[in-house]
Amino acid sequence: MNISLQNIDKVNAELTAVIEPADYTEKYAKAIKETSKKVNMPGFRPGKVPAGLVKKQYGQSILAEEINKILQESLFNYIRENKVNMLGEPLPIDEGPIDMKEGNTFSFKFGIALAPEFKATLTKKDKVAFYNVEVSDEMVENQITMYRQRGGSYEKLTDDQTYQDNDMVKGVITELDVENPVTAEGAVLLPKYFKNEDQKALFEGAKNNDVIKFNPSVAYDGNEAELASLLKVSKEDAANHKGDFNIQITEITRFVPGPLNQELFDAIYPKGEIKSEDAFRAKVKESISEQFAKDSDYKFILDIRKYLTDKVGKLEFPDEKLKKIMLANVKGDQSKVDANYDKSIEDLTWHLIKEQLTEKYEIKVEDKDVKDMAKEVTKMQFAQYGMLNIPEEYLENATTEMLKKRETVDNLIDRCVEVKLGAVLKTKVTLEEQTVSAEDFNKMFE
């Protein structure tokens, strides 16, 4: 089989593949023979259909299938062996109908989109910002408060205790100044979530058995669903009750966070690892710092991407061919191509830069790297729900399930490459390190 590549310009080429009878005759004959063993025809026992009859009835489609197999395999091998830096798939050039007949020579032409040539380089002369996030005492306390809430409980206030923000108020609510007032027992309020500050202030210093006059409609900004729930009426009827109400408080309940004790330490971190409150605070601060360190590395990847993209400059791409490839991928939706093409080129530029640097710095991703990344992603997912001390067996099972999906594995490999590449690139440039607050750091992602 003869395959040749002709460059049309820097980013376009034409590939021609010629398949001679000698390339397919043996495989075609074998395919006919195999088909004759499987095909069912009236008047013949299974496996005894003559090859000539099979060729007469199915020969053209079998030949087409074999030619296509040879063509695809040969194109793949040629592109790999000749290191053709191609974008997307070869696009067939239609030269009219093909006479799919045994003994013929077949010629196929394809348009090839070539990747632009460029060189991405970094030295210590290149300066890129790197942000170290300061972990404040307030952040540590907030995190500890969140952990303590998991072991907290609700306690009823005594008659001498007064309402505080976050408390839950329960009582009998009665409508005022109407002929047929609405009354609801066991009504529950969370004044903290009132939309109106004046209404919220009415409950400051309240105690059990106090009677407080307020306006639920104003408090909830006319939200009919919330009014209906409070007054225990239908949503349609809620709009008819916009006046004042009294609530006679029968109970105030306060959420009390769980204690800072060994039980909490063991629930968050491996059992026995943390044995004092000071050690617990230090470990929480360390955990927050570790997470921000990963976030800082991610921000560096975003910044180095922009820096390198700007340094490389605008690359020349075979726009016409790439748009055709995109059009095929979105099933002919031209509006999607038009809307997303520029962003796709931006992503493709970074992909090519990353690919070049990955090869230059010999970045390798092993199976262990992918598995470790899967574990890290799984831990992060559980951490969002406050679950940090995940049993190893459960973590292994979740990771195994994650690695069964090909698309997920590809994404994990890409993340591994970026993490490893980021670590290398940090040593190649001059880092302009800055210490920033978490608030200022988070604003960078807005």
N, C-alpha and C positions, 0 to 999 in steps of 0.2 A: 504494500500500500504506500502511496506517495502523498506526503503532506508538505505543503509549502506555505510560507508566511511572507506577505509583501506589505511593507509599511507604506501607508498612504501619506501620513504626516506624523507628527510627534505623538499624537494620542489616538490615531486611527490606523487600523491594519485590516488586511483581507487575508483570510486563511482558506486555502483550497485543498480539498481532500479527494483523491482519485482512488477508487476501489476497482481493482482488476478482477476478472473471473478467478484467477489463482488465489485471491484473498478470501473468497467466500465459497468456492465450489465444494470443498470437503465439509465445511460446517453446514452448508445447505443440504447436502445429501444426508448427513447425519440427522438433521432436523426432520427431513421427510420420513426417514426410517423410524424415528421416535414417534412421530405423529401417527404413522400407520399402525403402531402398536396400541394406540390409545383411542383412535377415532372409531365411531360406530357407523356402519353403513348397512342398509337393508341388503340381505342376500349374502352377507359375509359374517363369519364368526369373529368375535372380538380378537384383535391382534393379527388377523389374517387378511386385512384389506391390502390389495396390491399397491406398491409404492407408486406405480404409474398413475393409478386412479387418484391417489392422494395428491400427487403433483398436479394433475389436471384440475382438481377441484379446489385445492388449497395452496397450490404452489406459489402463486403471486404474493399472497399475504405472508406465507412462511418466509419467502425470499426477502420481502420488505423488512420483516422482523429481524432476520439475521444480518442484513445490511446495516440496519440501525444499531444493532449491538456492536458490530465491528466498528462502525463510525464513532460511536460514543466512547468506546474504550480507546480507540486510536487517538482521538482528539485529546482525551484526558492525559494519556501518556505523553503525547507530543508537547502539550503545554507544560507538564511537570518537568520533563527531561530538558526542555529548552528554556525553562525558567521564564516563560512569557508572563510578564507582570500585567495580568488581565483583570479588568473590572467587570463583575457580573458574568453572564454566560455569553457564549458565541451566539450571534444573531443570524439565523439562516437568511441567505440572499436568494430570493425566489427567481429562478431562471426558467420557469415554465414547468409543465408536467414531466415526470420521469417515467420512462418506459421500463417498468419493473419486470424485466425478462431475463431468464437465465442465459448466461453467456455474454451479456452486455457489460460494458465498462461504465461505471457510475461516477459522476463528478458532482461534488457539493462545494458550495462557497458560503463563507460566514464572515460577517462583519465583526471585528474585534475592537473593544474599547480598551485602550492601553492606559495604564496608570502614568501620570506625569512624572518626569524625572526631576528630582530635587535632592538636596542634602540637608538634613537636620543636624545641627551641631550645637554643643553647649560647652562653655569653658567657665573658669572662675570670673571672667569679665562679665558674664551674664548674672544680673542681680534679680532675685525674685523674693517677694515678701513671704515671710513665714510667721504665723500667728500662734503664740502661746497663750492659752486661756487661763486667766487667774481664777482659782476656785476660792470663793469667799466663804466666810463662816456662815453667812446667811444661807448659801446654797447647801452647805452640809446640814444645817438645822432643818431646812425644808425637806431634804431627802429623808432625814431621820424621822421627821413628823409623818411623812408618808408611810414609812415602815411601821411606825407605832400605830397608825390608824388601822392596820390590818389586824392588830390584836386588841383594838379598843372596844369599848362597850358604851351603851346609852344608860345614863343614870338620871333618875327623877330628882328635881331640885326640892329642897325642904322649903317650908313656908317663909323662912327668913332669908333665903337666897334670891337674888334678882336676875332678871333676864340679861344675857350677854349675846353679842353677835354670834350667829351660827346655831343658837338654841332653837328647839322646836316647841311651838306653843299649841296647846290643845284646849278646847273649851266649847261652850255653848254659844252659838252665834245667832243673833236676832236682828231682823230688819227693823228700822225706825221710821216713824212718821208715814206709815202706809196703813190702809184699811185691813188688808189681809197679809200680815208680815210673814216672811219666810224665817223659819227657825230650824237650825240644824245642830244636833248634838254630836259631840266627838269631832268637831271641825278641827283641822290641822293647818297651822300656818308656819311658814319659814320666812319671817320678816326680812331676813337678809336678802332674799331674792325679790323683794318688792321692787317695782320699776320706779317708784316715787320715793324720794328721800324724806319728804315731810311725813308720809305715812309710816315709813320705816322708823322714824324718830319717836313716834307715839308709843312704841313698845320699850323704849329705853327705861331701865329700872323697874320694869313690871315684875309682879310677884303672883304667886298662886292666890286665887280668889279675887284678884283685881278685875274691874270692869273697864274696858277700854273702848272708846268710840273711834271708829275708823271707817274708811270708804274702800271696800274691796275693789270696786271698778277702777278707782283712781290708782290704787296700789298695784293692780295688775295691768294697768294701761289698757283697760277695756278688753283684755283677752278673754273671749267667751268660754274657751275650753277650760281655763284655770278657774274662772268664776263658777262654771257649772260644777266642777269638781269640789270646790270649797262649799258652795251653798247646797250641794246635793240636789240640783235641779237639772232639767234638760239643757242642752247647749242652746236650743232655740229660745228657751225661757230666760236664760241668763242675761240677755240684753235688756230685759225689763226691770232689772234690779241694779240701778246705778246710784242709789242713795247711800246714806250712812247706815252702819250696823254697830251693834254692841257685841263684844265678845267677853263672856265671863270666863276667866282663865281657870281651868280645873287642874292643869298639869303643865309643867315646863320640863322638858327633857334636854339633857346636855350630853354631847358625845365626849367621852373621856378617852384620850389615847392610851394604848397599852403601855406598860412599864418598860423602862430600859433595863432589861434583865437578861440572864443567860438564855432563857427560852427564845427571846427575840434574836439574840446574837446567833444562835444555832439555826434559827429559821432562815436567816439571810445568808449566812456564810457556813462553810463546812463545820460540822459539829466539833466543838472543842477548840477551834482555831482562834476565836476571840473570847477573852476571859474577863474583860473589864470595859467600863464605859469609855474610858480614854482610848483604849485600843479599838473599840468599835467606831468612834468618831474618826480616828486616824484612817481606819480601813475604808470608811465611807468616802472620806476625802480622796484617798488613793484611787478608789473605783471611779469616782467622778473625773479625776485627772486622767485616768487611762482612757475613758470614753472621749474626753475632749482631745486627747492626743491623736486618737483615730480621726476625729473630726478635723483637726488641724492638718493632718496628712491628706485628707480628702480635699480640703480647701487648697492645699498646695497643688494637688493634681489639677484642679480647675484653673488655678493661676498659671501653672506651667503650660497647660494646654493653650491658653490664650497667648501666653508669651511666645511659645514656639510657633503657633499658627501665624501670629503677626510677623515673626522673624522670617519664616519661610515665605510669607507673602501669598498673594493670590495665585493659585495654580491653574494651569490650563487643563480643562477636562473635555472629553468628547460628549458635549451636552446632548446632542441629538440622540446618540446611541444610549446614553444613560437614561434619558427620558423614556425611550422605548422600553428599556429593561424595567424601569419603575412602573410604566403603564401596564406591562404584563403582570407585574407583581400585585397591582391593585385592581386587577380584572377590568382594565379598560376605563377606569374612572379618571378622566383627564383633569378634573377639578382638584383631585387629591395630589396629582403630580404637580400641578401649578402651585398649589398651596404649600407643598412640603419640599419642593426641589432645592431651594436655597439652603434650608436647614439640613437636608440630606448631604449636600455638598460640603457643608461645614463639618458634619460628623465624619464624612468620608475622608476629608483632609486630615483630621485628627487621627483617624484609623490608620492612614498611610504613614503618618509621622510616628505613631506609636509602634507600628509594625517594623519600621526601619530601625528605631532605637532599640526595640526588643531584640532584634537580630544583632545589632552592633554590640550591645552589652551582654549578649548571650543569656538572656532571661529565660529560664526553664521553669515549667510548672509540672510538678510531679503529682501522682495520685494522692499522696499524703497532704499536699498543699490544698488540693480541692476539698478533701474530707475535712481538714482543719477549718477551712473557710466556711464549709457547710455548717459545722458545729458552731462557729462564731455567729453566723447569721441566725441559727436556731436560738442560741442564747440571747441574742438581741431581741428576738421576737418575744421570748418569754419575759425578758426584763421589762418590756413595755407594760406588762401586767404585774410588775413588782415581784416576779418569780426569778430569783437569782440562783438559789441553791438547787439546781436541777439534778436529780439522780443520774449518774453516768449511763445506766442502762436505758433510761428513758431518752436521754440525749442521743445515744447510739441508734435507737430505733427511729427517732425522728429524722436523724441525718440519713439513715439508710433509705427511708422513704423519699426524701428530697433528691437523693442521687439517682433515683430510678427514672427521673424525667430528663430527657435529652436537652431540652431547652434550658432547664434549670442548671444543668451541668455546664453548658456553654457559657451561661451568665456567670457562674462561679469561677470558671477558668479565666474569663475576662477580668473579673475583679482581682483574682490572684496576680494576673499580669500587671494590672495597674498598681497594686500595692507594692509588688517587687520593683517595678520600674520606678515608681515614685521614690522608693528608698534609695535607689541608685542615683537618680537625677538630683536628689538633695545633696549628694556628695560632689556633683559635677559643677554646680553653680555656687554663687555666693548668696547665702541666705541672709536677707535683711530681717532679722528677728524682731518681733514686737510683742509685748505683753498687753493683752486687751481684756476687758471684762467680758463675761458671758453674754451680756446684753448687746454690747457693740459687735461681738463676734457673730451672734445670731442675725444681726441686721445685715451682715454681708451676704446672707443667703436670700434676702427678700427681693 
